Amino acid sequence: MSESKRKVFTGSQKAKIALEAVRGIKTINEIAQDNNVHPTQVGQWKKELMDNAGSLFDVKRGPKLTNTQNDPDRLYAKIGQLNMELDWLKKKSGLSL
């Protein structure tokens, strides 16, 4: 009984194989054989590509705008950081109470 390790494919490899299946130049069995993948897996990747292809163009370019004024966790972290810096400066300058 031979134990073979599971093959891990990157997203770009999956996309390449799925695009090849979408093009239809080769059959799914030929694509699977060329890439050492099970034909069912090629079919799943092709279906996933077709289902999610539209969402690639839905996002707007550029970074998302976040309202930094309403993020209490970030503000509390900043307050804590500033208090620590103030205590350190007081200690180093000799103004400690």
Residue frames as qw, qx, qy, qz and C-alpha x, y, z in Angstrom:
[[0.000, 0.889, 0.457, 0.000, 0.00, 0.00, 0.00],
 [0.460, 0.218, 0.008, 0.861, 1.56, 3.24, -1.08],
 [0.157, -0.817, -0.401, 0.384, 0.97, 6.40, 0.84],
 [0.405, 0.421, 0.219, 0.781, 1.18, 9.46, -1.34],
 [0.139, -0.383, -0.343, 0.847, 1.17, 12.94, 0.07],
 [0.275, 0.803, 0.516, -0.119, -1.68, 15.20, -0.76],
 [0.436, 0.258, 0.260, 0.822, -0.85, 17.63, -3.52],
 [0.059, -0.759, -0.359, 0.539, -1.46, 21.29, -2.69],
 [0.409, 0.508, 0.407, 0.639, -2.20, 23.70, -5.52],
 [0.127, -0.287, -0.179, 0.933, -1.89, 27.47, -5.29],
 [0.375, 0.663, 0.416, -0.497, -4.70, 29.74, -6.30],
 [0.271, 0.661, -0.397, -0.577, -2.94, 30.71, -9.49],
 [0.038, -0.169, 0.951, 0.255, -2.45, 27.06, -10.46],
 [0.297, 0.436, 0.809, -0.258, -6.13, 26.34, -9.83],
 [0.341, 0.729, 0.112, -0.583, -7.14, 29.38, -11.88],
 [0.128, 0.506, -0.681, -0.514, -4.89, 28.33, -14.76],
 [0.108, 0.069, 0.986, 0.105, -6.37, 24.83, -14.82],
 [0.294, 0.587, 0.638, -0.403, -9.93, 26.17, -14.51],
 [0.284, 0.695, -0.164, -0.640, -9.38, 28.66, -17.35],
 [0.048, 0.295, -0.862, -0.409, -8.05, 25.89, -19.51],
 [0.179, 0.320, 0.925, -0.095, -11.24, 23.92, -18.80],
 [0.291, 0.691, 0.338, -0.568, -13.43, 26.95, -19.58],
 [0.149, 0.543, -0.503, -0.656, -11.71, 27.48, -22.93],
 [0.849, 0.243, 0.351, -0.311, -12.79, 24.00, -24.00],
 [0.407, 0.654, -0.588, -0.246, -9.80, 23.32, -26.25],
 [0.271, 0.198, -0.936, 0.105, -9.06, 20.09, -24.37],
 [0.670, -0.454, -0.505, -0.299, -11.44, 17.76, -22.57],
 [0.514, -0.733, 0.270, -0.355, -11.56, 17.81, -18.79],
 [0.965, -0.192, 0.139, 0.112, -9.99, 14.36, -18.72],
 [0.712, 0.467, -0.078, 0.519, -7.05, 15.55, -20.83],
 [0.052, -0.795, 0.224, -0.561, -6.56, 18.60, -18.62],
 [0.768, -0.565, 0.209, -0.218, -6.71, 16.44, -15.49],
 [0.959, 0.036, 0.061, 0.276, -4.20, 14.00, -16.89],
 [0.503, 0.638, -0.132, 0.568, -1.79, 16.76, -17.95],
 [0.133, -0.695, 0.304, -0.637, -1.88, 18.38, -14.49],
 [0.393, 0.008, -0.865, 0.313, -2.07, 15.20, -12.35],
 [0.349, -0.015, 0.400, -0.847, -5.47, 16.16, -10.93],
 [0.276, 0.329, 0.900, -0.078, -8.68, 14.17, -10.70],
 [0.031, 0.362, 0.562, 0.743, -11.22, 15.16, -13.39],
 [0.309, -0.753, -0.581, -0.021, -13.85, 15.87, -10.73],
 [0.419, -0.591, -0.136, 0.676, -11.51, 18.41, -9.14],
 [0.206, 0.012, 0.406, 0.890, -11.03, 20.16, -12.49],
 [0.156, -0.576, -0.658, -0.460, -14.81, 20.34, -12.85],
 [0.403, -0.746, -0.443, 0.291, -15.17, 21.84, -9.38],
 [0.361, -0.407, 0.081, 0.835, -12.54, 24.47, -10.05],
 [0.081, 0.248, 0.562, 0.785, -14.20, 25.32, -13.37],
 [0.267, -0.707, -0.623, -0.203, -17.61, 25.68, -11.68],
 [0.434, -0.674, -0.269, 0.533, -16.11, 27.84, -8.91],
 [0.290, -0.158, 0.283, 0.901, -14.44, 30.07, -11.50],
 [0.057, -0.434, -0.619, -0.652, -17.66, 30.49, -13.44],
 [0.366, -0.736, -0.568, 0.029, -19.68, 31.24, -10.29],
 [0.436, -0.730, -0.139, 0.507, -17.24, 33.79, -8.88],
 [0.513, 0.216, 0.312, 0.770, -15.93, 35.43, -12.05],
 [0.014, -0.800, -0.361, -0.480, -18.43, 38.29, -11.83],
 [0.527, -0.821, -0.158, 0.153, -17.31, 39.28, -8.36],
 [0.676, -0.081, 0.106, 0.725, -13.83, 40.11, -9.66],
 [0.203, 0.376, 0.264, 0.864, -15.16, 43.27, -11.25],
 [0.349, -0.780, -0.486, -0.182, -17.59, 44.29, -8.49],
 [0.565, -0.599, -0.183, 0.537, -14.97, 45.76, -6.18],
 [0.228, 0.968, -0.012, 0.104, -13.94, 49.34, -6.62],
 [0.709, 0.322, -0.280, 0.562, -10.28, 50.17, -6.91],
 [0.021, 0.630, -0.320, 0.707, -8.33, 51.80, -4.16],
 [0.209, -0.021, -0.828, 0.520, -8.24, 51.30, -0.45],
 [0.312, -0.669, -0.653, -0.169, -11.45, 51.15, 1.50],
 [0.057, -0.546, 0.195, -0.813, -12.30, 54.31, 3.35],
 [0.527, -0.413, -0.705, 0.233, -12.70, 53.65, 7.05],
 [0.257, -0.832, -0.058, -0.488, -14.13, 56.04, 9.54],
 [0.557, 0.140, -0.602, 0.555, -11.32, 56.21, 12.08],
 [0.225, -0.400, 0.270, -0.847, -13.32, 58.49, 14.38],
 [0.786, -0.248, 0.031, -0.565, -15.77, 55.72, 15.33],
 [0.803, 0.127, -0.570, 0.116, -13.31, 52.93, 16.14],
 [0.543, -0.775, 0.159, -0.280, -13.29, 52.75, 19.96],
 [0.938, -0.219, 0.082, 0.255, -10.76, 49.88, 20.20],
 [0.630, 0.441, -0.003, 0.639, -8.25, 51.82, 18.13],
 [0.098, -0.809, 0.071, -0.575, -8.84, 54.96, 20.19],
 [0.762, -0.628, 0.112, -0.106, -8.42, 53.13, 23.52],
 [0.895, 0.021, 0.053, 0.442, -5.21, 51.56, 22.25],
 [0.385, 0.630, -0.028, 0.674, -3.91, 54.99, 21.24],
 [0.412, -0.810, 0.082, -0.410, -4.82, 56.44, 24.66],
 [0.901, -0.405, 0.091, 0.128, -2.94, 53.61, 26.38],
 [0.762, 0.285, 0.032, 0.580, 0.09, 54.13, 24.17],
 [0.117, 0.756, -0.048, 0.642, 0.15, 57.88, 24.84],
 [0.635, -0.731, 0.085, -0.237, -0.19, 57.34, 28.61],
 [0.920, -0.187, 0.076, 0.335, 2.75, 54.93, 28.58],
 [0.565, 0.484, 0.017, 0.668, 4.86, 57.39, 26.60],
 [0.193, -0.825, 0.042, -0.529, 3.95, 60.21, 28.97],
 [0.805, -0.586, 0.089, -0.016, 4.87, 58.12, 32.02],
 [0.863, 0.072, 0.063, 0.496, 8.19, 57.16, 30.43],
 [0.327, 0.657, -0.002, 0.680, 9.00, 60.79, 29.61],
 [0.456, -0.811, 0.062, -0.362, 8.13, 61.92, 33.15],
 [0.903, -0.380, 0.085, 0.180, 10.35, 59.20, 34.58],
 [0.747, 0.255, 0.075, 0.609, 13.30, 60.05, 32.31],
 [0.164, 0.706, 0.002, 0.689, 13.03, 63.79, 32.89],
 [0.320, -0.045, -0.641, 0.697, 12.75, 63.50, 36.68],
 [0.339, -0.237, -0.006, -0.910, 9.29, 65.08, 36.90],
 [0.511, -0.269, -0.810, -0.103, 7.78, 61.98, 38.49],
 [0.468, -0.651, 0.019, -0.597, 5.43, 62.71, 41.36]]
